[in-house]
Amino acid sequence: MKLLIRTSALTLILSALPAATAISPVQKVLELLDALLVKGKEEKMKEERQLATYKQFCDESIAEKTRTVKDAEEAMTMLGADIEKYEADTAQLTEYIAKHDANLMAWGIDRKKASEVRKNEAADYAKMHQDYSESMAALKKAISSLKRGKPKLKADVKEKFVQVAALQEMSLIPIQTKEAVTSFLAGDEASLADEDADLSEERGPYAFQSEGLIKLLEALFDKFVQERMVLQREEVNAKHTFKLLIQDLNDQTKRATADRSDKIAIKTDKIKALATAKGNLVEVTKTRIADKKYLKNVVATCKEKLDNFKSRQQLRMEEINAISKAIEIVSSDTVSGSSERHLQSMLEDPDIGALVQLRGRLESTQLTTVLRFLREKALYLGSSELLQLANRMSNDPFKKVRRMISKTLARLMAEANKEAKKKGWCDSELATNKLTRKAKTDAIETLQADIDSLKASMAKRGEEIAATTAELSALEAAVAKATAIRTSEKALNSKAIEDSNAAQIAMSEAISVLKDFYAKADEPAVLLQKEGDPEAPDDPYQGMQEESGGIVGLLEVINSDFARLEAATRSGETEAQQEYDEFMTASKADREIKQTDLEHKIAKQQDASQEIRAKKDDLEDTQGELSAALAYFDKLKPSCVNTGGKYSERGDRRKQELESLKLALRMLNGKDVA
C-alpha cells in the first residue's frame, strides 16, 4: 500500500511536466548538471587567470621592493664609507691647518723678536757710533790744540786745559791715556796758578811732554777710526743678516699661508660633501624604511589572498568532482536505464487513473501533516520563509505543493551558496580594507611626524642662519675697519720713511760739506810773518775746528737718529703689513667657511621647505585615500558587517530550514520520517 502511495506521489510530480515535451526528467536533470559543471569549470578557469595575474603582480612587486631595499642598503653602506672618509679627511685637514697656524704664529713671534733684537742692536750701534764720534772729535780737538804749542796767554792755556781735560770725561778713553792727560794737565795747572810766570818762554820739558801726549792721542785716534770702521761693517752685516732672516720668514709665511688657504678650500669642499652625504643618507634611510614597511605589507597581503585563492580553488575542484560524480551516477544504467524502462511506462499505464480518488484523500492527509510540521518549525526557528511557504501551500492544490517546496528548497540552497560566496568576498574585502586603513593611518602618522620634525629643523636652522649672517656682518665690519686703519697707517709710515730718507740725504750732504771744508782747512799752511807786527797771527787760520767738531758730531747723531727712525718705521710697516695680511687671510678663510656654511644651510632650508610641501601633498593624498577606504568600509558595513546576526547563526538557521523542507518532502512522499 505504501509503495502504491509513493508511486502515486512520484506520478503526480512527473505528470506536472508538460505533455508536449519529449525529454524525460532524468535527461532534464543531466542537462542541468552538465550546465552546472560547465559553469563551475569556467568560473574555476576565470579564477585561475585572476590568480595568475595577481600572483604576477605580487612577484613583481616583491622583487622590485626587495631590489629597492637591497640597493638602498648598498647605498647606505657606500654613503657611510664616504662619510667616514670625509670626516677623516676633514680631521686631517684641520690638523694641517692647525700646524700652519702654529707655524705662522711662531714665525710671527720670531719676526717680532728678531725685529726687537735688531732694534736693540741698532740702538747699541748708534750709541757706540756716537761715543766713537764724540771721542774722536774730542781727540781731534786735543791733538790740534797740543800741536799749536805752548800758549802765551793764560786765556789760551785755560782753553787748552779745557780741551785736553775733556778727554777724561770720555768713556772710551783708556785709563792709561787719562792718566797721561792728567799728568800733562798738572803742568798747565801750575802755569795757571803762577800769575807772574812768563808764558812766552818755550821750555823744553813742555815740548817733550806735549809731543809724547800727541803721539799717544793720535795712536788712540787711529785706533778709534779702525774700531769705528769695524763697528760700521758689523752693523752692515747685522742689517744684511736681519734682512735675510726677515725675508726667509716672510717666504715661509707666504708659502704656509698659501698652503693653508688651499687646505681651507679643500676642507670647505669636504665639509660640503660631508653634509650632502649625510643628507643623502637620511633620505635613503627613510626610503629604505618605507620600502621595507611596504614590502612587509605586500608579502602579508599577497600571502593572505593567495591562500584564499587556493582555498576557493580547492572548493571549486571538490564541487566539480561532486557534480561529475552525480552526472556519472544519474547517467548510469541503474538510474537512466531504469527511468526509461519503468518510469515512463508507468506514467502511460491507464490503470493509474483509477487511483486518483484514493490519492486525493491520501494527499489531503499528508498535506495537513506537512503544513502543521512547517508551521511548527517556522515558529521554532523564527523563519519567515517556512511560514510563508506553509501559507501558500494551504491555498494551492496538492500537485503544486511539492513544486513549491522544491523551489523554496532550491532557492534557499542558492541563497546559502550566494551568502557563502559573499562571505568569502566580504572577508577578503574587509581584510584588504583593514590593511589599507592601517597602512594609510600609519603613513599619515609618519608623514605628520616627518613634517613636525622638518619644521623643528627649519626653525633651528633659521636661528643658525641668523647667527651666521650676524657673524659675517661683524667679520665684514672688522675687515673694513682693519683696512681703513692699515691704509691710514701705511700712508703715515710712507710719509715718515720718505721724510727720514730726505733728511738723511740732506744731513749727509751737510756733514760732507763741513768735513770737506775742515779737512782742507786743517792742512798745514806756510805764512810769512813780519817781525814786530803785533797784528800778524802766530799760526795759520784753520777754521773753527773746535766748534765745528761738536756741530759735525751733533749732525751725525741727528743723521743716525733719522736712520734709526727710517729703519724702525720700515720694520714697523713690515710687521703691520704682515699682521694685516695674516688677518685678511684668516678673515677670508673664515668668511669662505661661514659663507659656504650659510649657503649650505639656506639650501637645506629650501630643500626642507620643498620636502614639507611634498609631504603635505602626500599627506593630503594619503588622507584622501584613507577617507576613500573609510567610505568603502562604511559601504561594506550594511552587506558585510551589519547583516542581522552572525554568519554562523544565519547558516545554522538556514541549515535547519533546509532540513525541515527536505523532511517535508519526505513526508509528502510518504516516507518514514521517524
Stockholm file with secondary structure:
# STOCKHOLM 1.0

chainA/1-674         MKLLIRTSALTLILSALPAATAISPVQKVLELLDALLVKGKEEKMKEERQLATYKQFCDESIAEKTRTVKDAEEAMTMLGADIEKYEADTAQLTEYIAKHDANLMAWGIDRKKASEVRKNEAADYAKMHQDYSESMAALKKAISSLKRGKPKLKADVKEKFVQVAALQEMSLIPIQTKEAVTSFLAGDEASLADEDADLSEERGPYAFQSEGLIKLLEALFDKFVQERMVLQREEVNAKHTFKLLIQDLNDQTKRATADRSDKIAIKTDKIKALATAKGNLVEVTKTRIADKKYLKNVVATCKEKLDNFKSRQQLRMEEINAISKAIEIVSSDTVSGSSERHLQSMLEDPDIGALVQLRGRLESTQLTTVLRFLREKALYLGSSELLQLANRMSNDPFKKVRRMISKTLARLMAEANKEAKKKGWCDSELATNKLTRKAKTDAIETLQADIDSLKASMAKRGEEIAATTAELSALEAAVAKATAIRTSEKALNSKAIEDSNAAQIAMSEAISVLKDFYAKADEPAVLLQKEGDPEAPDDPYQGMQEESGGIVGLLEVINSDFARLEAATRSGETEAQQEYDEFMTASKADREIKQTDLEHKIAKQQDASQEIRAKKDDLEDTQGELSAALAYFDKLKPSCVNTGGKYSERGDRRKQELESLKLALRMLNGKDVA
#=GR chainA/1-674 SS CHHHHHHHHHHHHHHTSCTTCCCCHHHHHHHHHHHHHHHHHHHHHHHHHHHHHHHHHHHHHHHHHHHHHHHHHHHHHHHHHHHHHHHHHHHHHHHHHHHHHHHHHHHHHHHHHHHHHHHHHHHHHHHHHHHHHHHHHHHHHHHHHHHTCSCSSHHHHHHHHHHHHGGGGCTTSCHHHHHHHHHHHHHHHHHHHCTTCCTTSCCHHHHHHHHHHHHHHHHHHHHHHHHHHHHHHHHHHHHHHHHHHHHHHHHHHHHHHHHHHHHHHHHHHHHHHHHHHHHHHHHHHHHHHHHHHHHHHHHHHHHHHHHHHHHHHHHHHHHHHHHHHHHHHHTSIIIIIHIIIIIHHHHTCGGGGGGHHHHHHHHHHHHHHHHHHHHHHHHHHTCHHHHHHHHHHHHSCHHHHHHHHHHHHHHHHHHHHHHHHHHHHHHHHHHHHHHHHHHHHHHHHHHHHHHHHHHHHHHHHHHHHHHHHHHHHHHHHHHHHHHHHHHHHHHHHHHHHHHHHHHHHHHHHHHHHHHHHHHHHTSCCCCCCCTTCTTSCSSCCCCCHHHHHHHHHHHHHHHHHHHHHHHHHHHHHHHHHHHHHHHHHHHHHHHHHHHHHHHHHHHHHHHHHHHHHHHHHHHHHHHHHHHHHHHHHHHHIIIIICSSSCHHHHHHHHHHHHHHHHHHHHHHTTCCCC
#=GC SS_cons         CHHHHHHHHHHHHHHTSCTTCCCCHHHHHHHHHHHHHHHHHHHHHHHHHHHHHHHHHHHHHHHHHHHHHHHHHHHHHHHHHHHHHHHHHHHHHHHHHHHHHHHHHHHHHHHHHHHHHHHHHHHHHHHHHHHHHHHHHHHHHHHHHHHTCSCSSHHHHHHHHHHHHGGGGCTTSCHHHHHHHHHHHHHHHHHHHCTTCCTTSCCHHHHHHHHHHHHHHHHHHHHHHHHHHHHHHHHHHHHHHHHHHHHHHHHHHHHHHHHHHHHHHHHHHHHHHHHHHHHHHHHHHHHHHHHHHHHHHHHHHHHHHHHHHHHHHHHHHHHHHHHHHHHHHHTSIIIIIHIIIIIHHHHTCGGGGGGHHHHHHHHHHHHHHHHHHHHHHHHHHTCHHHHHHHHHHHHSCHHHHHHHHHHHHHHHHHHHHHHHHHHHHHHHHHHHHHHHHHHHHHHHHHHHHHHHHHHHHHHHHHHHHHHHHHHHHHHHHHHHHHHHHHHHHHHHHHHHHHHHHHHHHHHHHHHHHHHHHHHHHTSCCCCCCCTTCTTSCSSCCCCCHHHHHHHHHHHHHHHHHHHHHHHHHHHHHHHHHHHHHHHHHHHHHHHHHHHHHHHHHHHHHHHHHHHHHHHHHHHHHHHHHHHHHHHHHHHHIIIIICSSSCHHHHHHHHHHHHHHHHHHHHHHTTCCCC
//
